[in-house]
Amino acid sequence: MAELKFMKEMPLDSKLFRCPHCGEGERIGVHSRSERLLKCHGCGKCFGETKGTVFENLQYPKWVVILVLSLIGHGCPICAIVACFFIDSRTVEAWHEKAGAQGKQVQEQIVCNGQVELGQVQADELRVKTQKGTVWIATSMSVFSRVFIWGEVSTSRDKSMIRRLFERVAQAASSSTAPVLVAVDGFAAYPKAIRAAFHTKLYTGLPGRPPHIVWPDLHIVQVVKSCQGRKLTEVARRLAYGAWQPVYALIGMSQLLPGSINTSYIERLNATFRARMPSLVRRTRNLARTTHRLEYEMFWLGALYNFSTIHQSLASTPAMAAGLTDHFWSVEELLSLNGPRKSLQVPL
């Protein structure tokens, strides 16, 4: 199968790579443009551009992998991909798993790296039925930039899952003194888990563990929905921590159309996840047999959503709106990342 002419390879730019042998990211040079090889002047070793990326040791042309993973990230059924490209379903799933690991790496290195001005954060959970029981997917996002921050997959909906989620959200924050509003549903574990995650340690010089001080401008609101059968009967909004005046100020600054306290933004993101994750599409035969599978599907879609999807209300990608990058990432660029790239980080 000949490569498509419109699928051009990225220019070989040594500034975008990190040495897989020694981790050097400064002294990388181009060794051969025809063979697309680079050389690390720190350890003196050469390496191919695919070393340490999703494309390493694959037997298919790069454009096929890019096309297949793009289709999967936009809700295309795997059975349709198998029928069109004559690729074994196990091969497609292996590529998807590699892409999920890549997406998780991108989220850790770029999103959860102290560069996001959080403003208003919304979080929610997805309930997933699997062959082995119910699994929960907790997700979080920054409302102003629409950036997906982090997600956690767990077999139990408990405080531990929520705390792991918000520890990552706290790592993404650019400042511990900036005002932060967290809007969540009525799950009782949220307030305490959020306060435990958003803290700074106060070192006093005394023996024992230093006390944890909650961020000074943290505010938590809960939207509690009451239903009778499938009909929504009442929506109550309550302040779980902080003060009302900063809450409304943060809502006015973070939402393009200021309104009441809600969790509608994270609910829309979860609807996108349900529509585009193969294991969550309704009436699918692509079953989620393990939590690991749900995790890599979530992180691949999350990275694709952040860096390679233009949001209509923003006219840019969420990562661009959050100041994490200065340009739209192609799927090839997202899959080719083999370490933190200096040129992709925009000073805040």
GUVOFI-914285 format. One record per residue (C-alpha): chain; x, y, z. Coordinates in pm, 1 decimal. Example, Ala and Ser with C-alpha at 12.3 -4.5 7.8 and 13.67 -1.06 7.14 Angstrom:
[atom 'A', [1230.0, -450.0, 780.0]]
[atom 'A', [1367.0, -106.0, 714.0]]
This chain:
[atom 'A', [0.0, 0.0, 0.0]]
[atom 'A', [162.4, 323.5, -116.5]]
[atom 'A', [185.6, 615.3, 123.5]]
[atom 'A', [-63.3, 896.5, 68.0]]
[atom 'A', [92.9, 1204.1, -88.7]]
[atom 'A', [-85.7, 1446.6, 145.1]]
[atom 'A', [64.5, 1282.4, 454.2]]
[atom 'A', [392.5, 1474.6, 464.5]]
[atom 'A', [652.0, 1398.6, 729.5]]
[atom 'A', [741.3, 1660.4, 988.5]]
[atom 'A', [1068.5, 1847.5, 927.4]]
[atom 'A', [1356.0, 1691.8, 1120.9]]
[atom 'A', [1416.8, 1954.1, 1390.3]]
[atom 'A', [1677.5, 1854.9, 1650.3]]
[atom 'A', [1532.9, 2101.9, 1903.9]]
[atom 'A', [1221.0, 1888.7, 1939.2]]
[atom 'A', [1398.4, 1572.4, 2055.6]]
[atom 'A', [1554.9, 1435.7, 2371.1]]
[atom 'A', [1825.9, 1168.0, 2374.6]]
[atom 'A', [1670.6, 831.2, 2475.5]]
[atom 'A', [2011.7, 709.7, 2603.6]]
[atom 'A', [2119.5, 985.4, 2843.7]]
[atom 'A', [1820.6, 1220.7, 2855.7]]
[atom 'A', [2013.6, 1512.8, 2704.2]]
[atom 'A', [1783.6, 1772.0, 2548.0]]
[atom 'A', [2021.7, 2059.5, 2474.1]]
[atom 'A', [2301.7, 1925.2, 2251.8]]
[atom 'A', [2107.8, 1725.6, 1991.6]]
[atom 'A', [2211.9, 1751.1, 1626.4]]
[atom 'A', [2094.4, 1608.7, 1294.3]]
[atom 'A', [2316.1, 1317.0, 1188.6]]
[atom 'A', [2140.2, 1222.7, 861.9]]
[atom 'A', [1832.0, 1387.1, 712.4]]
[atom 'A', [1787.4, 1117.1, 447.4]]
[atom 'A', [1781.4, 840.0, 710.3]]
[atom 'A', [1621.1, 1073.7, 967.8]]
[atom 'A', [1888.0, 1009.4, 1232.3]]
[atom 'A', [1992.4, 1239.6, 1516.6]]
[atom 'A', [2306.3, 1249.6, 1728.1]]
[atom 'A', [2348.0, 1337.9, 2093.3]]
[atom 'A', [2666.2, 1540.3, 2150.2]]
[atom 'A', [2642.6, 1462.6, 2520.4]]
[atom 'A', [2690.0, 1084.4, 2502.0]]
[atom 'A', [2794.2, 1062.9, 2134.5]]
[atom 'A', [2524.0, 809.9, 2039.3]]
[atom 'A', [2296.0, 823.5, 1736.2]]
[atom 'A', [1926.9, 742.3, 1741.6]]
[atom 'A', [1634.3, 741.0, 1501.4]]
[atom 'A', [1353.3, 992.4, 1523.0]]
[atom 'A', [1108.6, 717.3, 1624.1]]
[atom 'A', [1318.0, 598.7, 1921.2]]
[atom 'A', [1108.7, 613.0, 2236.1]]
[atom 'A', [788.8, 704.0, 2048.8]]
[atom 'A', [474.4, 518.0, 1943.4]]
[atom 'A', [625.7, 457.2, 1598.5]]
[atom 'A', [926.9, 260.1, 1725.7]]
[atom 'A', [958.3, -95.7, 1581.4]]
[atom 'A', [626.0, -82.3, 1395.2]]
[atom 'A', [594.6, -281.8, 1072.1]]
[atom 'A', [341.1, -49.5, 909.9]]
[atom 'A', [399.5, 288.9, 741.1]]
[atom 'A', [375.5, 581.2, 977.2]]
[atom 'A', [77.2, 734.3, 797.0]]
[atom 'A', [-128.8, 418.2, 856.5]]
[atom 'A', [-68.6, 435.0, 1232.8]]
[atom 'A', [-152.4, 807.7, 1240.3]]
[atom 'A', [-472.3, 755.5, 1042.6]]
[atom 'A', [-588.9, 458.6, 1252.0]]
[atom 'A', [-525.0, 631.9, 1586.1]]
[atom 'A', [-693.4, 951.0, 1462.4]]
[atom 'A', [-1002.4, 753.5, 1366.2]]
[atom 'A', [-1009.2, 571.0, 1700.5]]
[atom 'A', [-979.0, 903.6, 1885.5]]
[atom 'A', [-1285.8, 1032.6, 1700.9]]
[atom 'A', [-1513.1, 739.3, 1775.7]]
[atom 'A', [-1459.3, 516.9, 1472.6]]
[atom 'A', [-1543.8, 152.2, 1559.2]]
[atom 'A', [-1242.1, -77.1, 1562.4]]
[atom 'A', [-1429.7, -334.3, 1353.0]]
[atom 'A', [-1463.5, -71.1, 1076.9]]
[atom 'A', [-1087.6, -2.2, 1089.5]]
[atom 'A', [-1014.0, -375.1, 1065.3]]
[atom 'A', [-1246.2, -406.8, 765.3]]
[atom 'A', [-1103.4, -104.6, 580.9]]
[atom 'A', [-729.9, -149.3, 645.8]]
[atom 'A', [-710.8, -530.9, 678.5]]
[atom 'A', [-519.8, -496.1, 1006.3]]
[atom 'A', [-564.3, -748.7, 1286.5]]
[atom 'A', [-772.2, -613.7, 1576.1]]
[atom 'A', [-497.4, -710.7, 1823.0]]
[atom 'A', [-252.4, -492.8, 1631.7]]
[atom 'A', [-493.3, -199.3, 1643.7]]
[atom 'A', [-541.3, -247.5, 2018.7]]
[atom 'A', [-162.2, -259.8, 2069.7]]
[atom 'A', [-125.4, 71.9, 1884.5]]
[atom 'A', [-408.2, 216.8, 2090.6]]
[atom 'A', [-238.3, 108.1, 2414.1]]
[atom 'A', [89.6, 270.4, 2306.2]]
[atom 'A', [-96.0, 589.0, 2215.9]]
[atom 'A', [-264.3, 588.0, 2558.2]]
[atom 'A', [73.3, 561.5, 2732.4]]
[atom 'A', [194.4, 849.5, 2513.3]]
[atom 'A', [-111.3, 1056.7, 2604.2]]
[atom 'A', [-53.5, 995.0, 2974.7]]
[atom 'A', [310.0, 1100.6, 2937.3]]
[atom 'A', [204.9, 1422.0, 2762.0]]
[atom 'A', [-48.5, 1498.1, 3036.4]]
[atom 'A', [214.6, 1442.5, 3307.9]]
[atom 'A', [493.7, 1640.4, 3142.0]]
[atom 'A', [301.1, 1935.5, 2999.1]]
[atom 'A', [-43.0, 1970.9, 3161.0]]
[atom 'A', [32.6, 1861.0, 3520.4]]
[atom 'A', [353.0, 2061.1, 3536.7]]
[atom 'A', [261.5, 2383.2, 3717.1]]
[atom 'A', [167.3, 2588.9, 3410.1]]
[atom 'A', [-214.5, 2605.4, 3412.9]]
[atom 'A', [-403.3, 2899.1, 3560.6]]
[atom 'A', [-687.7, 2694.2, 3703.5]]
[atom 'A', [-957.4, 2952.6, 3777.2]]
[atom 'A', [-1271.4, 2740.2, 3790.0]]
[atom 'A', [-1218.9, 2361.9, 3794.1]]
[atom 'A', [-1501.6, 2116.3, 3743.0]]
[atom 'A', [-1489.8, 1743.0, 3818.7]]
[atom 'A', [-1730.0, 1454.5, 3775.3]]
[atom 'A', [-1740.9, 1076.4, 3746.2]]
[atom 'A', [-1851.9, 838.1, 3473.3]]
[atom 'A', [-2012.2, 509.4, 3574.4]]
[atom 'A', [-1909.2, 226.6, 3341.4]]
[atom 'A', [-2053.6, -124.0, 3339.4]]
[atom 'A', [-1799.3, -392.1, 3249.3]]
[atom 'A', [-1797.4, -771.5, 3239.5]]
[atom 'A', [-1634.3, -773.2, 3584.5]]
[atom 'A', [-1857.8, -516.1, 3750.3]]
[atom 'A', [-1891.7, -139.7, 3775.3]]
[atom 'A', [-1590.9, 85.6, 3711.8]]
[atom 'A', [-1570.5, 459.7, 3777.9]]
[atom 'A', [-1384.6, 718.1, 3568.2]]
[atom 'A', [-1323.8, 1050.6, 3746.4]]
[atom 'A', [-1231.3, 1344.7, 3521.3]]
[atom 'A', [-1139.0, 1709.5, 3574.9]]
[atom 'A', [-1103.7, 2019.3, 3357.6]]
[atom 'A', [-1027.1, 2391.4, 3374.2]]
[atom 'A', [-1339.1, 2574.4, 3256.8]]
[atom 'A', [-1185.5, 2886.0, 3098.8]]
[atom 'A', [-943.0, 2700.0, 2870.5]]
[atom 'A', [-1154.7, 2378.5, 2846.3]]
[atom 'A', [-833.8, 2181.9, 2905.5]]
[atom 'A', [-871.3, 1825.4, 3031.0]]
[atom 'A', [-639.4, 1809.2, 3332.9]]
[atom 'A', [-642.1, 1450.5, 3454.7]]
[atom 'A', [-852.0, 1138.4, 3497.4]]
[atom 'A', [-855.2, 841.0, 3733.3]]
[atom 'A', [-1002.7, 493.9, 3677.2]]
[atom 'A', [-1107.8, 288.3, 3979.3]]
[atom 'A', [-1331.8, -3.8, 4067.1]]
[atom 'A', [-1468.4, 190.4, 4365.2]]
[atom 'A', [-1606.5, 542.5, 4393.7]]
[atom 'A', [-1430.5, 658.4, 4708.0]]
[atom 'A', [-1221.2, 931.8, 4865.2]]
[atom 'A', [-895.3, 770.7, 4749.1]]
[atom 'A', [-989.2, 805.3, 4380.5]]
[atom 'A', [-1098.3, 1167.5, 4427.0]]
[atom 'A', [-782.0, 1256.9, 4616.2]]
[atom 'A', [-556.1, 1106.4, 4348.2]]
[atom 'A', [-745.8, 1308.2, 4089.2]]
[atom 'A', [-708.5, 1640.4, 4269.1]]
[atom 'A', [-344.9, 1583.3, 4359.2]]
[atom 'A', [-280.7, 1594.2, 3983.6]]
[atom 'A', [-500.7, 1902.3, 3948.4]]
[atom 'A', [-298.1, 2076.0, 4220.5]]
[atom 'A', [24.4, 1983.2, 4035.8]]
[atom 'A', [-111.8, 2155.1, 3724.5]]
[atom 'A', [-173.9, 2485.6, 3905.1]]
[atom 'A', [64.6, 2769.1, 3821.2]]
[atom 'A', [29.2, 2924.4, 4168.2]]
[atom 'A', [-91.2, 2815.3, 4511.3]]
[atom 'A', [-198.7, 3170.9, 4597.9]]
[atom 'A', [-421.6, 3232.8, 4295.6]]
[atom 'A', [-798.5, 3195.4, 4354.9]]
[atom 'A', [-939.2, 2850.6, 4265.6]]
[atom 'A', [-1302.3, 2746.7, 4249.1]]
[atom 'A', [-1385.1, 2374.2, 4238.4]]
[atom 'A', [-1738.0, 2282.4, 4127.3]]
[atom 'A', [-1843.4, 1920.4, 4184.1]]
[atom 'A', [-2154.3, 1712.7, 4242.2]]
[atom 'A', [-2296.6, 1609.3, 4578.1]]
[atom 'A', [-2060.8, 1315.6, 4644.6]]
[atom 'A', [-1970.3, 1345.7, 5014.6]]
[atom 'A', [-1601.4, 1256.1, 4966.5]]
[atom 'A', [-1525.8, 1564.3, 4754.3]]
[atom 'A', [-1475.4, 1849.8, 5008.4]]
[atom 'A', [-1231.8, 1670.7, 5237.6]]
[atom 'A', [-1036.4, 1510.1, 4950.4]]
[atom 'A', [-1003.4, 1845.3, 4770.2]]
[atom 'A', [-879.5, 2025.1, 5081.5]]
[atom 'A', [-628.9, 1745.4, 5140.3]]
[atom 'A', [-492.3, 1781.5, 4785.2]]
[atom 'A', [-477.5, 2163.4, 4770.3]]
[atom 'A', [-233.9, 2227.8, 5052.2]]
[atom 'A', [113.3, 2360.4, 5124.6]]
[atom 'A', [345.5, 2231.8, 5395.7]]
[atom 'A', [434.8, 2471.2, 5676.3]]
[atom 'A', [789.7, 2392.8, 5792.8]]
[atom 'A', [830.9, 2505.0, 6153.9]]
[atom 'A', [1155.3, 2327.1, 6245.5]]
[atom 'A', [975.9, 2121.1, 6508.3]]
[atom 'A', [988.4, 1738.7, 6514.5]]
[atom 'A', [724.6, 1546.6, 6324.4]]
[atom 'A', [539.6, 1597.9, 6001.4]]
[atom 'A', [491.8, 1964.3, 5904.0]]
[atom 'A', [128.5, 2079.5, 5920.4]]
[atom 'A', [-65.6, 2105.1, 5590.8]]
[atom 'A', [-215.7, 2447.9, 5524.0]]
[atom 'A', [-507.4, 2465.3, 5279.2]]
[atom 'A', [-456.7, 2712.6, 4993.9]]
[atom 'A', [-574.8, 3056.2, 5112.5]]
[atom 'A', [-809.3, 3128.1, 4819.7]]
[atom 'A', [-966.9, 2784.7, 4764.1]]
[atom 'A', [-1345.1, 2762.5, 4726.3]]
[atom 'A', [-1558.9, 2450.6, 4682.6]]
[atom 'A', [-1921.5, 2439.8, 4566.3]]
[atom 'A', [-2143.1, 2135.9, 4519.2]]
[atom 'A', [-2434.9, 2096.5, 4279.2]]
[atom 'A', [-2676.1, 1842.5, 4426.5]]
[atom 'A', [-2939.5, 1704.6, 4187.3]]
[atom 'A', [-3250.5, 1523.6, 4309.8]]
[atom 'A', [-3434.5, 1290.4, 4075.0]]
[atom 'A', [-3762.9, 1101.4, 4085.5]]
[atom 'A', [-3714.2, 809.2, 3852.4]]
[atom 'A', [-3551.7, 960.9, 3543.9]]
[atom 'A', [-3702.9, 1305.2, 3599.2]]
[atom 'A', [-3491.9, 1584.0, 3752.8]]
[atom 'A', [-3696.6, 1740.3, 4032.7]]
[atom 'A', [-3459.1, 1975.3, 4216.0]]
[atom 'A', [-3110.8, 2127.9, 4189.0]]
[atom 'A', [-2952.0, 2256.5, 4510.7]]
[atom 'A', [-2626.7, 2454.2, 4519.8]]
[atom 'A', [-2426.8, 2468.4, 4839.4]]
[atom 'A', [-2096.3, 2615.4, 4951.5]]
[atom 'A', [-1875.8, 2339.0, 5091.9]]
[atom 'A', [-1568.3, 2557.1, 5161.0]]
[atom 'A', [-1468.0, 2922.1, 5114.1]]
[atom 'A', [-1691.1, 3225.7, 5055.5]]
[atom 'A', [-1973.3, 3311.0, 4813.9]]
[atom 'A', [-1839.6, 3642.5, 4681.4]]
[atom 'A', [-1515.7, 3501.0, 4530.4]]
[atom 'A', [-1718.9, 3208.5, 4390.5]]
[atom 'A', [-1935.4, 3435.0, 4174.9]]
[atom 'A', [-1633.3, 3644.1, 4075.6]]
[atom 'A', [-1449.1, 3333.4, 3953.4]]
[atom 'A', [-1756.5, 3214.5, 3764.3]]
[atom 'A', [-1776.0, 3549.8, 3587.2]]
[atom 'A', [-1408.3, 3536.0, 3489.2]]
[atom 'A', [-1390.0, 3170.8, 3381.9]]
[atom 'A', [-1714.3, 3116.3, 3190.5]]
[atom 'A', [-1749.6, 3286.8, 2853.2]]
[atom 'A', [-2120.0, 3328.5, 2929.0]]
[atom 'A', [-2145.0, 3394.4, 3305.0]]
[atom 'A', [-2425.5, 3201.0, 3469.8]]
[atom 'A', [-2514.7, 3014.0, 3784.4]]
[atom 'A', [-2307.3, 2750.7, 3962.6]]
[atom 'A', [-2306.7, 2435.5, 3752.3]]
[atom 'A', [-2108.9, 2132.2, 3637.5]]
[atom 'A', [-2224.7, 2150.7, 3275.9]]
[atom 'A', [-1875.0, 2190.4, 3126.9]]
[atom 'A', [-1735.8, 1868.5, 3272.6]]
[atom 'A', [-2061.3, 1690.8, 3183.5]]
[atom 'A', [-2012.5, 1793.1, 2819.0]]
[atom 'A', [-1654.2, 1669.3, 2829.9]]
[atom 'A', [-1773.8, 1337.6, 2971.5]]
[atom 'A', [-2031.0, 1319.6, 2690.9]]
[atom 'A', [-1741.1, 1362.6, 2445.5]]
[atom 'A', [-1556.9, 1078.9, 2619.7]]
[atom 'A', [-1863.7, 856.2, 2596.7]]
[atom 'A', [-1900.0, 931.0, 2226.1]]
[atom 'A', [-1534.1, 885.4, 2130.8]]
[atom 'A', [-1390.2, 617.2, 2362.8]]
[atom 'A', [-1440.1, 275.8, 2194.5]]
[atom 'A', [-1532.3, 99.2, 2519.8]]
[atom 'A', [-1794.9, 360.0, 2617.4]]
[atom 'A', [-1986.6, 389.9, 2291.0]]
[atom 'A', [-2339.4, 259.8, 2336.6]]
[atom 'A', [-2418.3, -86.6, 2197.0]]
[atom 'A', [-2052.3, -151.4, 2127.7]]
[atom 'A', [-1888.7, -492.3, 2094.9]]
[atom 'A', [-1553.9, -342.4, 2193.4]]
[atom 'A', [-1589.1, -427.4, 2562.5]]
[atom 'A', [-1385.9, -274.4, 2845.3]]
[atom 'A', [-1251.6, -589.0, 3008.4]]
[atom 'A', [-997.3, -418.9, 3236.8]]
[atom 'A', [-944.4, -83.7, 3408.7]]
[atom 'A', [-611.1, -60.1, 3226.0]]
[atom 'A', [-792.0, -51.6, 2893.0]]
[atom 'A', [-1024.2, 224.8, 3005.6]]
[atom 'A', [-725.0, 421.0, 3133.1]]
[atom 'A', [-526.1, 417.9, 2809.7]]
[atom 'A', [-837.8, 494.0, 2603.2]]
[atom 'A', [-910.7, 792.7, 2831.4]]
[atom 'A', [-557.5, 936.0, 2816.6]]
[atom 'A', [-527.1, 901.8, 2439.4]]
[atom 'A', [-856.8, 1082.9, 2388.2]]
[atom 'A', [-766.2, 1341.4, 2654.1]]
[atom 'A', [-434.3, 1431.1, 2488.2]]
[atom 'A', [-597.6, 1437.8, 2144.1]]
[atom 'A', [-872.1, 1664.8, 2280.4]]
[atom 'A', [-624.1, 1903.2, 2446.3]]
[atom 'A', [-363.5, 1941.7, 2172.9]]
[atom 'A', [-515.9, 1831.7, 1839.8]]
[atom 'A', [-880.8, 1940.4, 1858.1]]
[atom 'A', [-1005.9, 2290.3, 1777.5]]
[atom 'A', [-1273.3, 2392.4, 2029.7]]
[atom 'A', [-1550.0, 2594.1, 1860.5]]
[atom 'A', [-1603.6, 2841.3, 2145.5]]
[atom 'A', [-1228.1, 2908.0, 2175.7]]
[atom 'A', [-1127.1, 2901.4, 1806.0]]
[atom 'A', [-814.1, 2719.4, 1924.9]]
[atom 'A', [-714.4, 2402.9, 2104.4]]
[atom 'A', [-762.6, 2390.0, 2484.5]]
[atom 'A', [-383.2, 2363.2, 2527.3]]
[atom 'A', [-335.3, 2687.3, 2330.1]]
[atom 'A', [-602.6, 2861.5, 2538.0]]
[atom 'A', [-425.5, 2746.2, 2856.3]]
[atom 'A', [-87.0, 2876.3, 2733.3]]
[atom 'A', [70.1, 2529.4, 2720.3]]
[atom 'A', [164.8, 2554.6, 2352.9]]
[atom 'A', [171.5, 2818.7, 2082.0]]
[atom 'A', [34.5, 2611.5, 1793.2]]
[atom 'A', [-199.5, 2333.1, 1688.3]]
[atom 'A', [-40.9, 1988.4, 1720.0]]
[atom 'A', [-81.4, 1738.6, 1442.1]]
[atom 'A', [-147.0, 1378.6, 1548.6]]
[atom 'A', [201.9, 1291.6, 1421.5]]
[atom 'A', [356.0, 1554.6, 1647.4]]
[atom 'A', [157.7, 1427.7, 1945.0]]
[atom 'A', [268.8, 1069.4, 1882.4]]
[atom 'A', [632.0, 1167.2, 1814.1]]
[atom 'A', [696.9, 1330.3, 2152.1]]
[atom 'A', [983.8, 1145.5, 2322.9]]
[atom 'A', [1050.8, 1391.7, 2604.8]]
[atom 'A', [967.8, 1745.6, 2722.3]]
[atom 'A', [1008.5, 1992.7, 2436.9]]
[atom 'A', [1132.8, 2342.4, 2507.1]]
[atom 'A', [969.0, 2496.4, 2198.7]]
[atom 'A', [622.3, 2382.0, 2307.2]]
[atom 'A', [621.5, 2564.5, 2638.9]]
[atom 'A', [499.8, 2923.8, 2634.0]]
[atom 'A', [606.4, 3153.1, 2920.9]]
[atom 'A', [309.4, 3258.5, 3132.9]]
